[in-house]
Amino acid sequence: MKKLFLTIVAVLSITYADAQTQPVYGRYSVRCMGVELDGSQTLRVQGYGRNRSDAKEQAMKNAVWAVIFDGIKDGVEGCNMRPLITEVNAKERYEDYFNIFFADNGAYLEYVSLRDTKRRSGGRSKDKLGYAYDLTIRVLRPQLKARLKADNVID
């Protein structure tokens, strides 16, 4: 009986420790839902904020950031997973440019659309820091790429 109890405790502690080391889902979760014929990507993005509008703005920034720097790591087949900028240290090299680009009400808003979002489709959760919302956001990838080329950020 004692041996069975110790085995159960060991399994539970390993499971708990493994769950604690997993990344927290959604702090920066981006998943590709599809690609339109014009080249734009429909993404499911999670944003955090003090309220819904802050979380919505953060989700839009996360979507554009992922397309530019990180690439899309999850989603359906056919999505363009590569980031627009593959240059090493591009974040630091063009820091001033992107600080202005991603400012509140900045230029990134020209390249996102909430047109694909359905009412009450966004998941909502609350934690100690604020609210998390899942939003469906369309990123106008070709126009964003053209902008970065015109501003000599990419070749």
Contacts in CASP RR format, 6 or more apart in sequence:
PFRMAT RR
TARGET T0000
AUTHOR 0000-0000-0000
METHOD contacts of the structure
MODEL  1
MKKLFLTIVAVLSITYADAQTQPVYGRYSVRCMGVELDGSQTLRVQGYGR
NRSDAKEQAMKNAVWAVIFDGIKDGVEGCNMRPLITEVNAKERYEDYFNI
FFADNGAYLEYVSLRDTKRRSGGRSKDKLGYAYDLTIRVLRPQLKARLKA
DNVID
26 46 0 8 1.000
26 47 0 8 1.000
26 132 0 8 1.000
27 46 0 8 1.000
27 48 0 8 1.000
28 46 0 8 1.000
28 62 0 8 1.000
28 66 0 8 1.000
29 44 0 8 1.000
29 45 0 8 1.000
29 46 0 8 1.000
30 43 0 8 1.000
30 44 0 8 1.000
30 45 0 8 1.000
30 46 0 8 1.000
30 62 0 8 1.000
30 63 0 8 1.000
30 66 0 8 1.000
30 70 0 8 1.000
30 71 0 8 1.000
30 72 0 8 1.000
30 73 0 8 1.000
30 74 0 8 1.000
31 43 0 8 1.000
31 44 0 8 1.000
31 45 0 8 1.000
31 72 0 8 1.000
31 74 0 8 1.000
31 75 0 8 1.000
32 41 0 8 1.000
32 42 0 8 1.000
32 43 0 8 1.000
32 44 0 8 1.000
32 72 0 8 1.000
32 74 0 8 1.000
32 75 0 8 1.000
32 76 0 8 1.000
32 79 0 8 1.000
32 81 0 8 1.000
33 42 0 8 1.000
33 43 0 8 1.000
33 44 0 8 1.000
33 75 0 8 1.000
33 76 0 8 1.000
33 116 0 8 1.000
33 136 0 8 1.000
34 41 0 8 1.000
34 42 0 8 1.000
34 75 0 8 1.000
34 76 0 8 1.000
34 78 0 8 1.000
34 79 0 8 1.000
35 41 0 8 1.000
35 42 0 8 1.000
35 78 0 8 1.000
35 79 0 8 1.000
35 80 0 8 1.000
36 42 0 8 1.000
36 138 0 8 1.000
38 140 0 8 1.000
38 142 0 8 1.000
39 80 0 8 1.000
39 141 0 8 1.000
39 142 0 8 1.000
40 113 0 8 1.000
40 138 0 8 1.000
40 139 0 8 1.000
40 140 0 8 1.000
40 141 0 8 1.000
40 142 0 8 1.000
41 67 0 8 1.000
41 72 0 8 1.000
41 79 0 8 1.000
41 80 0 8 1.000
41 138 0 8 1.000
41 139 0 8 1.000
41 141 0 8 1.000
42 116 0 8 1.000
42 136 0 8 1.000
42 137 0 8 1.000
42 138 0 8 1.000
43 63 0 8 1.000
43 66 0 8 1.000
43 67 0 8 1.000
43 72 0 8 1.000
43 136 0 8 1.000
43 137 0 8 1.000
43 138 0 8 1.000
43 139 0 8 1.000
44 134 0 8 1.000
44 135 0 8 1.000
44 136 0 8 1.000
44 137 0 8 1.000
45 59 0 8 1.000
45 60 0 8 1.000
45 62 0 8 1.000
45 63 0 8 1.000
45 66 0 8 1.000
45 134 0 8 1.000
45 135 0 8 1.000
45 136 0 8 1.000
45 137 0 8 1.000
46 59 0 8 1.000
46 62 0 8 1.000
46 132 0 8 1.000
46 133 0 8 1.000
46 134 0 8 1.000
46 135 0 8 1.000
47 55 0 8 1.000
47 56 0 8 1.000
47 58 0 8 1.000
47 59 0 8 1.000
47 62 0 8 1.000
47 132 0 8 1.000
47 133 0 8 1.000
47 134 0 8 1.000
47 135 0 8 1.000
48 54 0 8 1.000
48 55 0 8 1.000
48 58 0 8 1.000
48 129 0 8 1.000
48 130 0 8 1.000
48 131 0 8 1.000
48 132 0 8 1.000
49 55 0 8 1.000
49 58 0 8 1.000
49 129 0 8 1.000
49 130 0 8 1.000
49 131 0 8 1.000
49 132 0 8 1.000
50 130 0 8 1.000
50 131 0 8 1.000
51 131 0 8 1.000
52 131 0 8 1.000
52 133 0 8 1.000
55 131 0 8 1.000
55 132 0 8 1.000
55 133 0 8 1.000
56 114 0 8 1.000
56 133 0 8 1.000
56 135 0 8 1.000
57 104 0 8 1.000
59 133 0 8 1.000
59 134 0 8 1.000
59 135 0 8 1.000
59 137 0 8 1.000
60 108 0 8 1.000
60 109 0 8 1.000
60 112 0 8 1.000
60 114 0 8 1.000
60 135 0 8 1.000
60 137 0 8 1.000
61 102 0 8 1.000
61 108 0 8 1.000
63 112 0 8 1.000
63 137 0 8 1.000
63 139 0 8 1.000
64 102 0 8 1.000
64 108 0 8 1.000
64 111 0 8 1.000
64 112 0 8 1.000
64 139 0 8 1.000
64 144 0 8 1.000
65 102 0 8 1.000
66 72 0 8 1.000
66 83 0 8 1.000
67 83 0 8 1.000
67 84 0 8 1.000
67 139 0 8 1.000
67 141 0 8 1.000
67 144 0 8 1.000
68 83 0 8 1.000
68 84 0 8 1.000
68 85 0 8 1.000
68 144 0 8 1.000
68 148 0 8 1.000
69 83 0 8 1.000
69 84 0 8 1.000
69 85 0 8 1.000
69 90 0 8 1.000
69 91 0 8 1.000
70 83 0 8 1.000
71 81 0 8 1.000
71 82 0 8 1.000
71 83 0 8 1.000
72 79 0 8 1.000
72 80 0 8 1.000
72 81 0 8 1.000
73 81 0 8 1.000
80 141 0 8 1.000
84 141 0 8 1.000
84 144 0 8 1.000
84 145 0 8 1.000
84 148 0 8 1.000
84 154 0 8 1.000
85 148 0 8 1.000
85 153 0 8 1.000
85 154 0 8 1.000
87 93 0 8 1.000
87 154 0 8 1.000
90 153 0 8 1.000
91 98 0 8 1.000
94 153 0 8 1.000
97 151 0 8 1.000
97 153 0 8 1.000
100 106 0 8 1.000
100 107 0 8 1.000
101 107 0 8 1.000
101 108 0 8 1.000
102 108 0 8 1.000
107 147 0 8 1.000
110 140 0 8 1.000
110 143 0 8 1.000
110 147 0 8 1.000
111 139 0 8 1.000
111 140 0 8 1.000
111 143 0 8 1.000
111 144 0 8 1.000
111 147 0 8 1.000
112 137 0 8 1.000
112 138 0 8 1.000
112 139 0 8 1.000
112 140 0 8 1.000
113 137 0 8 1.000
113 138 0 8 1.000
113 140 0 8 1.000
114 135 0 8 1.000
114 136 0 8 1.000
114 137 0 8 1.000
114 138 0 8 1.000
115 138 0 8 1.000
116 136 0 8 1.000
116 137 0 8 1.000
116 138 0 8 1.000
117 135 0 8 1.000
117 136 0 8 1.000
117 137 0 8 1.000
118 136 0 8 1.000
121 136 0 8 1.000
122 133 0 8 1.000
122 134 0 8 1.000
122 135 0 8 1.000
122 136 0 8 1.000
123 132 0 8 1.000
123 133 0 8 1.000
123 134 0 8 1.000
124 131 0 8 1.000
124 132 0 8 1.000
124 133 0 8 1.000
124 134 0 8 1.000
125 131 0 8 1.000
125 132 0 8 1.000
126 132 0 8 1.000
145 154 0 8 1.000
148 154 0 8 1.000
149 155 0 8 1.000
END
